[in-house]
Amino acid sequence: MDVSSQAAQFKHRQTAVRSILFSLLFVLLGAALLAPIWTVRYPPLVDYPNHLARAFVLAHLKDPAFHFSQFYASDWNTYPYLSMDLILVGLQWFFPIEVASRVFLSLCVLVVPLAVWFFIRQANPGQESLALWSLLISNNLYFFVWGLLNLQLSLALCFVVLGLSLRYLDRPRLTRWCFLLVTTTALYFTHLVGFGIACFVATAYSILARRRIREILFLWVLFIPGMLFYLHSMVHLEPGWTLASYRFPRKAAGLLVMMLGYSPALDFLTLVVMVGCFILGRSSNPEFRWNYRWLGVAGCLFVLYWVFPGAYGAAMEADRRLVPFLFVIGLAAVRFGRRGRLLGSIALLLFVLRTGDVERHFLSIQPRLAELSQSFSAIPDSARVLPLPDWTQREPRAERHFWAYGVIQGGWFSPCLFHDPGVHPFRIKLQTFSPCGSVIFDPKSLDWARVQHDFDYVWAYDVPQFSLPLSAIGKLVFEKDDIRVFQLDKSSTGAVLGKNPATAGRYQAYEREAGGQIPPKNSD
């Protein structure tokens, strides 16, 4: 065998070994991302139980086993943000809701690093290992744990659109443009922020790359269907840009959401490592280069972050939702050469630490959530239930929307399922008193007569200030730690608060506690 044949075989074996190692790394990364989701019964994401319950109701509106059609109705239209509902409803054709939930969450954590790798491969070839830094987004506290899952999907789909756009600009083909059109329209139905960022970034890059006007116009046409869908849906949208809490310190602190987790010490370590890795990648590195086109795009996106409102409609802290997009664009703006592999390895080690901390927290909170689930047995199926958790808490507490599992398990009615017009394809048919998400937690501010009239039970969590007025209009049927369930008095004589002899004594005690200020009588 000659030398050239031996060299060819050696190179072939090297390629095979690299493929095996890459596949093994891919499997291990996938397992690490999925472990916190599949090893617990209740993934402790803040808003997710509410979204999950809404998707469950949409999939069972006509199911005779439930009474959802009496309480709720679907409201499908050309709204953005539909992807979560469409996927979850579709998955329930094949899986029970518990499995469908985990499949959807698995999709959310897996697609981000894959999409970023695809984008970096097009925008910054040879630096694909930097995509490992996007693992910090996959199970991030602010985006994933808070339950901003449509935003996470749109982040991934946005960078798929941008990667495909770069391919199209390099080698324009009609088939690529048509596929881009479909993908871009799907991005609109995932999240409006991702859709807008894709248009903004594609335009800025095309201008900085000095592409022809014709090419830029072809890219803009991709976004026309989404814009038309949005205009069509505007009749259902609540108006108003809300420039709330626009403060410089809040903006500056918002740039740190990329490294938020459960451990402040680990968050600080993440910040130090990120800064240290940039210094390591640039210092004494002859291969270091700026990718000026993408650096310019990152600069434009950075300016946009500072002028973007703190809230838009129902979306609070809307500006912070731009940060992961800015972070990924920043990965395309630097070339570390061969040192990029070292930096990617450091990102991998950092991810292992952070995902281990996520797994630890997910497991540690399960006994607490199991205790909360015991309270559901005190409420019969198809009951009208008012959840009263502490809506004012700013921490990512999984207990806040945990009551929504009762909608799934017991077919409850609750007015607190997310049903924003023009945002969710869902509306409440049964008109009831709805103090959901209220920041007013003075017991005297609530219309207790309406609560007694409109609901069968109250599920109260961590709101001891409500115990006395609730005792005046009902009886405690479940109590454990800071969770209480009250069955409201529905006797035929004197259903109005304070008029029922069975509750008069309790209400008089509440009246004395409230300083003689009696809640208004229900006119119904």
C-alpha positions as CSV (number, residue, x, y, z in Angstrom):
1,M,0.0,0.0,0.0
2,D,1.5,3.3,-1.0
3,V,1.9,6.4,1.2
4,S,-1.0,8.3,-0.4
5,S,-3.4,5.4,0.2
6,Q,-2.4,5.2,3.9
7,A,-2.8,8.9,4.2
8,A,-6.3,8.7,2.7
9,Q,-7.3,5.9,5.0
10,F,-6.0,7.8,8.0
11,K,-7.9,10.9,7.0
12,H,-11.0,8.8,6.5
13,R,-10.7,7.3,10.0
14,Q,-10.1,10.7,11.4
15,T,-13.3,11.9,9.8
16,A,-15.2,8.9,11.1
17,V,-14.0,9.5,14.6
18,R,-14.9,13.1,14.5
19,S,-18.4,12.2,13.3
20,I,-18.8,9.7,16.1
21,L,-17.6,12.3,18.7
22,F,-19.8,15.0,17.3
23,S,-22.8,12.6,17.4
24,L,-22.0,11.6,21.0
25,L,-21.7,15.3,22.0
26,F,-25.0,16.0,20.3
27,V,-26.7,13.2,22.2
28,L,-25.2,14.2,25.6
29,L,-26.1,17.9,25.1
30,G,-29.7,16.8,24.2
31,A,-29.9,14.7,27.3
32,A,-28.6,17.5,29.5
33,L,-31.2,19.9,28.0
34,L,-34.1,17.4,28.3
35,A,-33.3,16.0,31.8
36,P,-34.9,18.8,33.8
37,I,-38.1,18.4,31.7
38,W,-38.5,14.7,31.8
39,T,-37.3,13.8,35.3
40,V,-40.0,15.8,37.1
41,R,-43.8,15.6,37.1
42,Y,-44.4,19.4,37.2
43,P,-41.8,21.5,35.3
44,P,-41.8,24.6,37.5
45,L,-42.3,27.2,34.8
46,V,-44.2,30.3,35.9
47,D,-46.7,31.0,33.2
48,Y,-46.6,27.7,31.4
49,P,-49.4,25.9,33.4
50,N,-51.8,28.7,32.3
51,H,-50.8,28.3,28.7
52,L,-51.0,24.5,28.9
53,A,-54.5,24.6,30.5
54,R,-55.7,26.9,27.7
55,A,-54.4,24.5,25.0
56,F,-56.1,21.6,26.9
57,V,-59.4,23.5,26.8
58,L,-59.1,24.3,23.1
59,A,-58.4,20.6,22.4
60,H,-61.4,19.5,24.4
61,L,-64.0,22.2,23.8
62,K,-66.4,19.6,22.3
63,D,-65.4,16.7,24.6
64,P,-68.5,15.5,26.4
65,A,-66.4,14.4,29.3
66,F,-66.0,18.1,30.2
67,H,-68.3,21.2,30.3
68,F,-65.8,23.5,28.7
69,S,-68.2,24.7,26.0
70,Q,-70.4,26.3,28.6
71,F,-67.5,28.4,29.9
72,Y,-65.1,29.0,27.0
73,A,-64.9,29.5,23.3
74,S,-62.1,29.5,20.7
75,D,-61.2,32.7,18.9
76,W,-58.8,31.7,16.1
77,N,-57.7,34.5,13.8
78,T,-54.6,35.9,12.1
79,Y,-53.0,36.8,15.4
80,P,-49.3,36.4,16.1
81,Y,-48.2,34.2,19.0
82,L,-50.4,31.2,17.8
83,S,-47.6,28.7,17.5
84,M,-47.7,27.5,21.1
85,D,-51.4,26.8,20.9
86,L,-51.3,25.2,17.5
87,I,-48.5,22.9,18.5
88,L,-49.9,21.9,21.8
89,V,-53.4,21.3,20.4
90,G,-51.9,19.3,17.5
91,L,-49.8,17.2,19.9
92,Q,-52.9,16.2,21.8
93,W,-54.1,14.3,18.8
94,F,-51.2,11.8,19.4
95,F,-50.3,12.1,23.1
96,P,-52.0,12.8,26.5
97,I,-51.5,16.3,27.7
98,E,-48.7,15.3,30.1
99,V,-46.6,13.9,27.3
100,A,-47.6,16.6,24.8
101,S,-46.4,19.2,27.4
102,R,-43.0,17.6,27.6
103,V,-42.6,17.2,23.9
104,F,-43.3,20.9,23.4
105,L,-40.9,21.9,26.1
106,S,-38.3,19.6,24.6
107,L,-38.7,21.3,21.3
108,C,-38.3,24.7,22.9
109,V,-34.9,23.9,24.5
110,L,-33.5,21.9,21.6
111,V,-34.2,24.2,18.7
112,V,-32.3,27.3,20.0
113,P,-28.8,25.9,19.8
114,L,-29.5,24.1,16.5
115,A,-30.9,27.3,14.9
116,V,-28.0,29.4,16.2
117,W,-25.5,26.8,14.9
118,F,-27.1,27.0,11.5
119,F,-27.0,30.8,11.5
120,I,-23.4,31.0,12.7
121,R,-22.5,28.5,9.9
122,Q,-23.8,30.9,7.3
123,A,-22.8,34.2,8.9
124,N,-19.5,33.4,10.6
125,P,-18.2,30.1,8.9
126,G,-15.5,28.3,10.8
127,Q,-16.7,29.6,14.1
128,E,-19.6,27.2,14.6
129,S,-18.3,26.2,18.1
130,L,-19.4,29.7,19.3
131,A,-23.0,28.5,18.9
132,L,-22.4,26.5,22.2
133,W,-22.9,29.8,24.0
134,S,-26.5,29.8,22.9
135,L,-27.0,27.0,25.4
136,L,-27.2,29.7,28.0
137,I,-30.5,30.8,26.4
138,S,-32.2,27.3,26.3
139,N,-33.0,27.0,30.0
140,N,-32.5,30.6,31.0
141,L,-34.4,31.8,34.0
142,Y,-35.9,34.9,32.4
143,F,-37.0,33.3,29.1
144,F,-37.6,29.6,29.7
145,V,-38.4,29.5,33.4
146,W,-40.8,32.5,33.3
147,G,-42.5,30.6,30.4
148,L,-41.8,32.9,27.5
149,L,-41.8,29.9,25.2
150,N,-43.3,31.5,22.1
151,L,-40.4,34.0,22.3
152,Q,-37.9,31.2,22.6
153,L,-39.4,29.5,19.5
154,S,-39.4,32.7,17.6
155,L,-35.7,33.2,18.5
156,A,-34.8,29.9,16.9
157,L,-37.0,30.5,13.9
158,C,-35.7,34.0,13.5
159,F,-32.1,32.7,13.1
160,V,-33.3,30.0,10.7
161,V,-34.9,32.7,8.6
162,L,-31.7,34.8,8.7
163,G,-29.5,31.8,7.9
164,L,-31.7,31.0,4.9
165,S,-31.7,34.6,3.8
166,L,-27.9,34.6,3.7
167,R,-28.0,31.5,1.6
168,Y,-30.5,33.1,-0.7
169,L,-28.4,36.3,-1.1
170,D,-25.3,34.2,-2.0
171,R,-27.2,32.0,-4.5
172,P,-30.6,33.3,-5.3
173,R,-33.1,30.6,-6.4
174,L,-36.9,30.7,-6.6
175,T,-37.2,27.5,-4.5
176,R,-35.1,29.0,-1.7
177,W,-37.2,32.2,-1.8
178,C,-40.5,30.3,-1.7
179,F,-39.2,28.3,1.3
180,L,-38.1,31.5,2.9
181,L,-41.6,33.0,2.4
182,V,-43.2,30.1,4.2
183,T,-40.7,30.1,7.1
184,T,-41.0,33.9,7.5
185,T,-44.8,33.7,7.6
186,A,-44.5,30.9,10.2
187,L,-42.2,33.2,12.2
188,Y,-45.0,35.9,12.3
189,F,-47.3,33.3,13.8
190,T,-44.7,32.5,16.5
191,H,-43.9,35.9,17.9
192,L,-44.1,39.5,16.7
193,V,-40.7,40.4,18.3
194,G,-38.9,37.6,16.4
195,F,-40.7,38.6,13.2
196,G,-39.7,42.3,13.6
197,I,-36.1,41.5,14.5
198,A,-35.7,39.2,11.5
199,C,-36.8,42.1,9.2
200,F,-34.7,44.6,11.0
201,V,-31.5,42.5,10.9
202,A,-32.0,41.3,7.3
203,T,-32.4,44.9,6.2
204,A,-29.4,46.3,8.2
205,Y,-27.1,43.5,7.0
206,S,-28.1,44.0,3.4
207,I,-27.4,47.7,3.6
208,L,-24.1,47.2,5.4
209,A,-23.1,44.5,2.9
210,R,-24.1,46.8,0.0
211,R,-26.5,44.5,-1.6
212,R,-28.5,45.7,-4.6
213,I,-31.8,47.4,-4.0
214,R,-33.5,44.6,-6.0
215,E,-32.2,42.0,-3.5
216,I,-33.4,44.1,-0.5
217,L,-36.8,44.5,-2.0
218,F,-37.0,40.7,-2.5
219,L,-36.3,40.2,1.2
220,W,-38.9,42.8,2.2
221,V,-41.5,41.0,0.2
222,L,-41.0,38.0,2.4
223,F,-42.5,40.0,5.3
224,I,-45.6,41.3,3.5
225,P,-47.9,38.3,4.3
226,G,-47.1,38.6,8.0
227,M,-47.7,42.4,7.9
228,L,-51.0,41.9,6.2
229,F,-52.0,39.2,8.8
230,Y,-51.1,41.7,11.5
231,L,-53.2,44.5,10.0
232,H,-56.1,42.1,9.7
233,S,-55.8,41.2,13.3
234,M,-55.5,44.8,14.6
235,V,-59.3,45.1,14.9
236,H,-58.9,42.6,17.8
237,L,-55.9,44.2,19.4
238,E,-56.0,46.5,22.4
239,P,-54.3,49.7,21.4
240,G,-51.5,51.5,23.0
241,W,-47.7,51.8,23.4
242,T,-47.1,51.8,27.1
243,L,-43.8,53.5,27.9
244,A,-43.8,52.2,31.4
245,S,-40.8,52.3,33.8
246,Y,-38.4,53.6,31.2
247,R,-35.3,54.2,33.4
248,F,-31.7,54.0,32.5
249,P,-30.7,51.7,35.4
250,R,-33.4,49.2,34.4
251,K,-32.2,49.3,30.8
252,A,-28.6,48.7,31.9
253,A,-29.6,45.8,34.2
254,G,-31.7,44.3,31.4
255,L,-28.6,43.5,29.4
256,L,-27.7,40.9,32.1
257,V,-30.8,38.8,31.6
258,M,-28.8,36.4,29.5
259,M,-27.0,35.0,32.6
260,L,-29.9,34.8,35.0
261,G,-30.4,31.5,36.8
262,Y,-31.4,30.2,40.2
263,S,-28.0,30.8,41.8
264,P,-26.7,34.4,42.1
265,A,-23.2,33.0,42.6
266,L,-23.4,31.0,39.4
267,D,-24.8,34.1,37.6
268,F,-21.8,36.1,38.7
269,L,-19.5,33.3,37.7
270,T,-21.2,33.3,34.2
271,L,-20.6,37.1,33.9
272,V,-16.9,36.7,34.9
273,V,-16.4,33.8,32.5
274,M,-18.0,35.6,29.6
275,V,-15.8,38.6,30.0
276,G,-12.8,36.5,30.6
277,C,-13.5,34.4,27.5
278,F,-13.6,37.5,25.3
279,I,-10.3,38.7,26.7
280,L,-8.8,35.3,26.2
281,G,-10.1,35.1,22.7
282,R,-8.7,38.5,21.7
283,S,-5.4,38.8,23.6
284,S,-2.3,37.8,21.7
285,N,-4.5,36.1,19.1
286,P,-3.3,36.8,15.6
287,E,-6.4,35.1,14.2
288,F,-8.8,37.5,15.9
289,R,-10.9,39.5,13.5
290,W,-14.0,41.6,13.7
291,N,-16.8,40.7,11.3
292,Y,-17.6,44.4,10.6
293,R,-20.9,43.8,8.8
294,W,-22.3,41.8,11.7
295,L,-20.7,44.2,14.2
296,G,-22.6,47.0,12.5
297,V,-25.8,45.0,12.8
298,A,-25.2,44.3,16.5
299,G,-24.6,48.0,17.0
300,C,-27.9,48.9,15.3
301,L,-29.7,46.3,17.4
302,F,-28.0,47.7,20.5
303,V,-29.3,51.2,19.7
304,L,-32.8,49.7,19.1
305,Y,-32.7,48.1,22.6
306,W,-32.1,51.5,24.2
307,V,-35.0,53.2,22.4
308,F,-37.4,50.3,22.6
309,P,-40.3,50.8,25.1
310,G,-40.3,49.0,28.4
311,A,-43.8,47.7,27.7
312,Y,-46.0,47.2,24.6
313,G,-49.7,46.4,25.2
314,A,-49.8,43.4,27.5
315,A,-46.1,42.7,27.1
316,M,-44.2,44.0,30.1
317,E,-40.4,44.4,29.9
318,A,-40.6,44.1,26.1
319,D,-37.2,45.6,25.6
320,R,-35.5,42.7,27.5
321,R,-36.8,40.3,24.9
322,L,-34.4,41.8,22.4
323,V,-31.3,40.8,24.5
324,P,-31.0,37.2,23.3
325,F,-31.2,38.3,19.6
326,L,-28.4,40.9,20.3
327,F,-26.3,38.2,22.0
328,V,-26.5,35.8,19.1
329,I,-25.7,38.6,16.5
330,G,-22.7,39.4,18.7
331,L,-21.5,35.8,18.2
332,A,-21.5,36.4,14.5
333,A,-19.5,39.6,14.9
334,V,-16.2,38.1,16.1
335,R,-13.8,35.6,14.7
336,F,-11.4,33.9,17.2
337,G,-9.9,31.5,14.8
338,R,-8.8,28.2,16.2
339,R,-9.2,29.6,19.7
340,G,-13.0,29.6,19.2
341,R,-13.0,25.9,19.9
342,L,-11.5,26.5,23.3
343,L,-14.1,29.2,24.0
344,G,-16.9,26.8,22.9
345,S,-15.5,24.2,25.3
346,I,-15.7,26.7,28.2
347,A,-19.3,27.5,27.2
348,L,-20.0,23.8,27.3
349,L,-18.6,23.4,30.9
350,L,-20.5,26.5,32.0
351,F,-23.7,25.1,30.6
352,V,-23.2,21.8,32.5
353,L,-22.9,23.7,35.7
354,R,-26.0,25.8,35.0
355,T,-28.2,23.0,33.8
356,G,-27.2,21.0,36.8
357,D,-28.4,23.9,39.0
358,V,-31.7,23.9,37.0
359,E,-32.1,20.2,37.5
360,R,-31.4,20.5,41.3
361,H,-34.1,23.3,41.6
362,F,-36.7,21.4,39.5
363,L,-36.3,18.3,41.7
364,S,-36.2,20.2,45.0
365,I,-39.5,22.0,44.3
366,Q,-41.5,18.8,43.4
367,P,-42.6,17.9,47.0
368,R,-44.0,21.5,47.3
369,L,-45.9,21.2,44.0
370,A,-47.2,17.8,45.0
371,E,-48.6,19.3,48.1
372,L,-50.3,22.0,46.1
373,S,-51.8,19.4,43.8
374,Q,-53.5,17.7,46.8
375,S,-55.7,20.8,47.2
376,F,-57.4,19.9,43.9
377,S,-59.1,17.0,45.5
378,A,-61.1,19.4,47.7
379,I,-62.8,20.9,44.6
380,P,-65.3,18.9,42.5
381,D,-65.1,18.6,38.7
382,S,-66.5,21.4,36.6
383,A,-66.6,23.8,39.5
384,R,-66.3,27.6,39.1
385,V,-63.0,28.4,40.8
386,L,-61.4,31.8,41.5
387,P,-57.6,31.5,42.0
388,L,-56.1,34.0,44.4
389,P,-52.4,33.6,44.4
390,D,-50.0,36.5,45.3
391,W,-50.0,38.1,41.8
392,T,-47.6,40.9,43.0
393,Q,-44.6,38.6,43.5
394,R,-41.7,39.5,41.1
395,E,-39.8,36.3,41.7
396,P,-40.3,33.4,39.3
397,R,-42.5,31.3,41.6
398,A,-43.9,28.2,40.0
399,E,-46.9,28.3,42.4
400,R,-48.4,31.4,40.9
401,H,-50.2,29.6,38.0
402,F,-50.1,26.1,39.4
403,W,-53.9,26.3,40.0
404,A,-54.3,25.9,36.2
405,Y,-53.5,22.2,36.5
406,G,-56.9,22.0,38.2
407,V,-58.5,23.1,34.9
408,I,-56.8,20.1,33.2
409,Q,-57.4,17.6,36.0
410,G,-60.9,18.7,37.1
411,G,-62.3,20.6,34.2
412,W,-62.7,23.8,36.3
413,F,-63.9,27.1,35.1
414,S,-61.6,30.0,35.9
415,P,-61.6,33.5,34.5
416,C,-57.8,33.7,35.0
417,L,-56.8,31.6,32.0
418,F,-54.9,33.9,29.6
419,H,-57.3,35.3,27.1
420,D,-55.9,38.6,25.9
421,P,-57.8,39.8,22.8
422,G,-55.7,39.6,19.7
423,V,-53.1,37.6,21.5
424,H,-54.6,34.3,22.5
425,P,-57.1,32.3,20.4
426,F,-59.4,32.0,23.3
427,R,-62.2,33.8,25.1
428,I,-64.2,33.5,28.3
429,K,-68.0,33.0,27.6
430,L,-69.1,33.0,31.2
431,Q,-69.0,36.6,32.5
432,T,-67.8,36.7,36.1
433,F,-65.9,38.9,38.5
434,S,-62.2,38.6,37.5
435,P,-59.6,40.1,39.8
436,C,-56.8,38.2,38.0
437,G,-53.4,39.6,38.0
438,S,-54.5,42.5,40.1
439,V,-51.8,44.4,42.0
440,I,-54.3,45.6,44.6
441,F,-54.1,43.3,47.5
442,D,-56.2,45.2,50.1
443,P,-59.1,42.9,51.0
444,K,-61.4,45.9,51.2
445,S,-60.8,46.6,47.5
446,L,-62.3,43.3,46.3
447,D,-66.0,42.9,45.7
448,W,-66.6,39.9,48.0
449,A,-70.3,39.8,47.1
450,R,-69.5,39.2,43.5
451,V,-66.9,36.5,44.5
452,Q,-69.6,34.7,46.5
453,H,-72.2,35.1,43.8
454,D,-70.0,34.1,40.8
455,F,-67.9,31.2,42.1
456,D,-68.2,27.9,43.9
457,Y,-64.7,27.8,45.3
458,V,-61.7,30.0,45.9
459,W,-58.1,28.6,45.7
460,A,-56.0,31.0,47.8
461,Y,-52.2,30.7,47.9
462,D,-49.9,32.8,50.1
463,V,-52.6,35.5,50.7
464,P,-53.4,35.3,54.4
465,Q,-55.0,38.8,54.3
466,F,-57.9,37.2,52.4
467,S,-58.6,34.4,55.0
468,L,-61.0,36.5,57.2
469,P,-63.3,37.8,54.4
470,L,-63.2,34.4,52.7
471,S,-64.3,32.8,56.0
472,A,-67.2,35.2,56.1
473,I,-68.6,34.0,52.8
474,G,-67.6,30.3,52.8
475,K,-66.0,27.5,54.8
476,L,-62.5,26.2,54.7
477,V,-62.4,22.8,53.1
478,F,-58.6,22.4,52.7
479,E,-55.6,23.9,54.4
480,K,-51.9,23.0,54.2
481,D,-49.1,25.5,54.9
482,D,-50.0,28.6,52.9
483,I,-52.6,27.0,50.6
484,R,-56.3,27.3,51.5
485,V,-59.4,26.2,49.6
486,F,-62.8,27.8,50.5
487,Q,-66.2,26.5,49.5
488,L,-68.4,29.5,49.0
489,D,-71.8,29.6,50.6
490,K,-74.6,29.1,48.0
491,S,-77.6,28.6,50.3
492,S,-80.8,29.8,48.7
493,T,-81.7,32.3,51.5
494,G,-79.4,35.3,51.5
495,A,-76.6,34.4,49.1
496,V,-75.3,37.9,49.3
497,L,-72.4,38.5,51.6
498,G,-73.4,39.1,55.2
499,K,-77.1,38.3,54.6
500,N,-76.8,34.6,55.1
501,P,-77.3,33.7,58.8
502,A,-74.7,30.9,58.5
503,T,-72.1,33.5,57.6
504,A,-73.4,36.5,59.5
505,G,-71.1,36.0,62.5
506,R,-68.0,35.5,60.4
507,Y,-68.9,38.6,58.3
508,Q,-69.4,40.8,61.4
509,A,-65.9,39.8,62.5
510,Y,-64.6,40.8,59.1
511,E,-66.6,44.1,59.2
512,R,-65.0,45.0,62.5
513,E,-61.5,44.1,61.1
514,A,-62.2,46.1,58.0
515,G,-63.1,49.2,60.1
516,G,-66.8,49.2,59.2
517,Q,-66.1,49.4,55.4
518,I,-68.5,46.8,53.9
519,P,-67.8,45.7,50.3
520,P,-70.5,46.7,47.9
521,K,-73.6,44.6,47.5
522,N,-73.9,42.6,44.3
523,S,-76.7,44.0,42.2
524,D,-77.3,40.7,40.4
